[in-house]
Amino acid sequence: MTVHLVGAGPGDPDLLTMRAVSLLTRADVIVHDRLVDARVLAFAAPWAEIVDVGKTPGSCANRQADINELLVDRGRRFDTVVRLKGGDPFVFGRGGEEAEALRAAGIDVAVVPGVSSAIAAPAAAGIPVTMRGVSSGVTILTAHQDPDAVAADGEPVIRWDALARAGTTLVVLMGAARARQIAERLIAGGLAATTPVAVITSATNADQEVVRLTLAELGIEAVRNPATIVVGAVAARDVVSDGELTALAEVHP
């Protein structure tokens, strides 16, 4: 009996791995997150129990402790359980926490990597998160917590000043609701207000939208969820169509 932590990718079912599809077609139970596309779930076997444990922002439903208990219960009773998570299970998907809970209960765990939206969303918009002569690194972070949150030792959870000075492309996940705060913290940390930004919503799906703007403009208008926010010089690029976007290139050459 094994619980498989499976990455569902950024949305488009064509981006599932072959291993993920194979497991979905023979799983006894599929426990999935809120943003997993219905077309992905269509691979499930007719007999599979499908459990939605999606977390809605601001809701107390489906606490992580409850999800862990559910996985342990199903892992003890069924041969093949798939824990289906958007993107990659170990990129802000709490896959590590779930794996530890299952192992503590004596249940075998297998991990099937998925395509993370942190890389897939920029790529779908024609943005290379690293590019020779433009960006030599990428930093992926979550804005799920308040940007001003502090750890138990009193230090900030996220060092926005350090990120502003890092010189890498910044990819922010789960930051739609806090986009304005993110922009303000980065500018206060020393990042130029003219820094290019791209906001990609519903990446890889038919309703994908890409909005190009500057850091100073980020969050002035509401950002639609689910969104991936890319900050840095590469956000002024679209290497699969128009190359460098003129408007942003003028303010941030």
C-alpha distance (Angstrom), angle and dihedral (degrees) to the residues before:
residue distance angle dihedral
M1 . . .
T2 3.79 . .
V3 3.78 137.1 .
H4 3.79 110.4 -144.4
L5 3.80 116.8 -153.1
V6 3.79 100.0 -149.7
G7 3.79 128.0 -171.0
A8 3.82 112.0 -136.1
G9 3.80 94.1 -165.4
P10 3.82 126.4 -131.9
G11 3.80 97.7 -50.6
D12 3.80 114.6 -74.5
P13 3.83 106.7 100.6
D14 3.81 89.6 -144.3
L15 3.81 86.3 73.0
L16 3.80 94.0 61.2
T17 3.78 115.7 113.2
M18 3.80 118.4 -114.2
R19 3.81 88.7 -116.8
A20 3.81 90.6 55.9
V21 3.81 92.7 51.5
S22 3.80 91.6 47.4
L23 3.81 91.7 53.5
L24 3.80 93.8 45.1
T25 3.79 92.1 54.3
R26 3.81 93.2 55.5
A27 3.79 105.2 29.1
D28 3.79 119.5 125.2
V29 3.80 91.4 -154.2
I30 3.81 131.9 20.3
V31 3.81 117.4 -165.3
H32 3.80 109.1 -170.7
D33 3.80 142.2 -177.0
R34 3.81 127.2 -119.0
L35 3.80 98.5 -100.8
V36 3.80 98.1 48.6
D37 3.81 106.9 123.5
A38 3.82 117.3 -113.8
R39 3.81 88.6 -129.7
V40 3.81 88.4 63.2
L41 3.78 91.8 51.8
A42 3.81 88.8 51.4
F43 3.83 87.2 78.1
A44 3.81 90.1 67.6
A45 3.79 118.8 114.8
P46 3.83 115.7 -107.9
W47 3.80 91.4 -112.9
A48 3.80 96.7 50.1
E49 3.78 121.2 117.5
I50 3.81 106.8 -130.5
V51 3.80 116.2 -157.3
D52 3.81 122.2 -171.7
V53 3.81 110.7 -150.6
G54 3.78 95.5 164.7
K55 3.79 117.1 154.5
T56 3.79 116.9 -134.4
P57 3.83 114.9 -151.4
G58 3.81 109.8 -99.5
S59 3.80 94.1 13.3
C60 3.80 125.8 115.9
A61 3.80 92.4 -151.8
N62 3.80 120.0 116.4
R63 3.78 98.2 20.7
Q64 3.78 114.4 -162.3
A65 3.81 91.6 -114.1
D66 3.81 89.4 55.9
I67 3.80 91.7 49.2
N68 3.79 90.3 50.7
E69 3.80 90.6 51.9
L70 3.80 91.1 48.8
L71 3.80 91.7 51.7
V72 3.79 91.9 48.7
D73 3.81 91.0 49.6
R74 3.81 94.4 49.3
G75 3.79 91.8 40.7
R76 3.80 90.1 58.2
R77 3.80 94.5 47.8
F78 3.82 105.8 39.0
D79 3.79 135.7 51.8
T80 3.81 98.5 -137.8
V81 3.78 122.4 29.8
V82 3.80 122.1 172.5
R83 3.79 119.3 -157.1
L84 3.80 99.1 -162.4
K85 3.78 115.0 -158.1
G86 3.80 131.1 179.0
G87 3.78 114.7 -106.2
D88 3.80 111.8 -12.7
P89 3.82 120.7 -14.5
F90 3.79 93.1 -130.2
V91 3.82 99.4 45.6
F92 3.82 104.9 85.5
G93 3.80 88.9 -45.4
R94 3.82 98.1 113.8
G95 3.78 87.4 -121.7
G96 3.77 90.9 136.9
E97 3.80 92.1 56.0
E98 3.79 92.2 48.5
A99 3.80 92.7 47.1
E100 3.81 90.8 52.2
A101 3.82 92.0 49.0
L102 3.80 91.6 50.1
R103 3.79 94.1 46.7
A104 3.81 90.3 48.8
A105 3.80 87.5 55.9
G106 3.80 91.2 51.5
I107 3.80 95.8 -107.7
D108 3.78 122.2 138.8
V109 3.80 116.7 -117.4
A110 3.80 130.4 -159.4
V111 3.80 125.4 -174.7
V112 3.80 124.6 -144.9
P113 3.82 109.0 -168.9
G114 3.79 119.1 -133.9
V115 3.79 135.8 -161.6
S116 3.81 106.3 -89.3
S117 3.79 118.7 -136.5
A118 3.81 86.4 -134.8
I119 3.81 87.2 75.6
A120 3.81 102.3 19.2
A121 3.81 97.4 53.6
P122 3.81 95.3 54.6
A123 3.82 90.3 42.5
A124 3.81 91.1 52.0
A125 3.81 87.6 53.6
G126 3.80 92.2 50.0
I127 3.80 93.3 -105.9
P128 3.83 117.9 136.0
V129 3.81 105.5 -153.4
T130 3.81 88.8 -150.3
M131 3.78 124.0 33.4
R132 3.77 131.0 166.7
G133 3.78 110.6 -101.0
V134 3.81 92.3 9.6
S135 3.81 109.5 56.9
S136 3.79 128.2 -0.9
G137 3.80 96.6 -172.6
V138 3.78 147.0 20.3
T139 3.80 130.6 -139.8
I140 3.80 118.5 -159.3
L141 3.78 118.7 -159.4
T142 3.76 140.1 164.0
A143 3.79 125.7 -128.9
H144 3.79 92.4 -164.5
Q145 3.80 88.4 118.6
D146 3.78 126.0 57.7
P147 3.83 108.8 -81.6
D148 3.81 88.8 -125.3
A149 3.81 94.9 51.6
V150 3.81 115.7 133.8
A151 3.80 130.3 -153.9
A152 3.81 126.1 -123.3
D153 3.82 90.4 -88.3
G154 3.80 91.2 55.9
E155 3.79 94.7 -108.2
P156 3.83 119.3 128.1
V157 3.82 114.1 -93.8
I158 3.81 88.3 -137.4
R159 3.81 120.3 33.2
W160 3.78 98.7 -146.0
D161 3.81 92.1 176.8
A162 3.80 90.4 56.7
L163 3.80 91.5 47.5
A164 3.79 90.5 50.0
R165 3.82 90.0 55.3
A166 3.81 97.7 39.5
G167 3.80 95.8 91.1
T168 3.81 92.7 -142.3
T169 3.78 131.0 118.9
L170 3.80 108.8 -92.6
V171 3.80 118.7 -142.9
V172 3.79 113.4 -169.9
L173 3.80 120.6 -163.2
M174 3.83 124.6 -166.4
G175 3.79 90.1 13.0
A176 3.81 103.3 122.2
A177 3.81 96.2 105.0
R178 3.82 92.6 45.3
A179 3.79 99.9 39.0
R180 3.81 94.5 119.7
Q181 3.80 93.0 49.3
I182 3.80 90.3 49.0
A183 3.80 91.2 52.8
E184 3.80 92.2 48.4
R185 3.82 93.4 49.0
L186 3.81 92.8 49.3
I187 3.80 93.5 47.1
A188 3.82 90.3 47.5
G189 3.81 87.1 50.8
G190 3.79 91.3 57.4
L191 3.81 105.4 -92.1
A192 3.80 111.2 139.1
A193 3.79 115.4 -102.6
T194 3.82 87.4 -134.2
T195 3.83 92.6 60.5
P196 3.82 109.5 130.6
V197 3.79 118.0 -109.5
A198 3.80 131.6 -171.2
V199 3.80 122.8 -164.0
I200 3.80 113.3 -161.2
T201 3.80 117.3 -169.2
S202 3.82 126.6 -170.8
A203 3.80 89.4 4.3
T204 3.84 117.3 -152.5
N205 3.82 92.2 7.9
A206 3.79 129.6 108.1
D207 3.83 91.4 -102.2
Q208 3.81 94.5 50.7
E209 3.79 112.5 147.6
V210 3.79 129.1 -170.4
V211 3.80 120.4 -161.8
R212 3.82 118.9 -171.2
L213 3.78 119.6 -158.6
T214 3.79 142.0 130.5
L215 3.78 129.6 -86.8
A216 3.81 89.7 -106.9
E217 3.82 89.3 58.2
L218 3.80 97.6 44.3
G219 3.78 112.7 117.0
I220 3.80 97.0 6.5
E221 3.78 85.3 111.9
A222 3.80 120.2 37.8
V223 3.81 115.8 -88.9
R224 3.79 114.7 -134.2
N225 3.81 119.7 -128.9
P226 2.99 137.5 -89.8
A227 3.77 91.0 43.0
T228 3.78 138.1 161.3
I229 3.81 114.1 -157.5
V230 3.80 118.8 -154.0
V231 3.82 118.2 -165.5
G232 3.79 123.0 -172.2
A233 3.79 144.3 56.2
V234 3.80 93.0 -59.3
A235 3.82 89.2 64.2
A236 3.81 86.6 74.3
R237 3.80 89.8 62.1
D238 3.75 134.4 89.6
V239 3.78 103.3 175.9
V240 3.80 95.1 177.1
S241 3.79 96.7 56.9
D242 3.80 126.0 -1.4
G243 3.79 101.7 15.7
E244 3.80 108.6 -146.6
L245 3.78 114.3 10.3
T246 3.79 108.1 -121.8
A247 3.79 100.0 -141.7
L248 3.80 94.7 52.8
A249 3.79 92.9 38.9
E250 3.80 89.0 59.6
V251 3.80 94.4 54.9
H252 3.79 96.0 38.4
P253 3.83 111.6 23.2
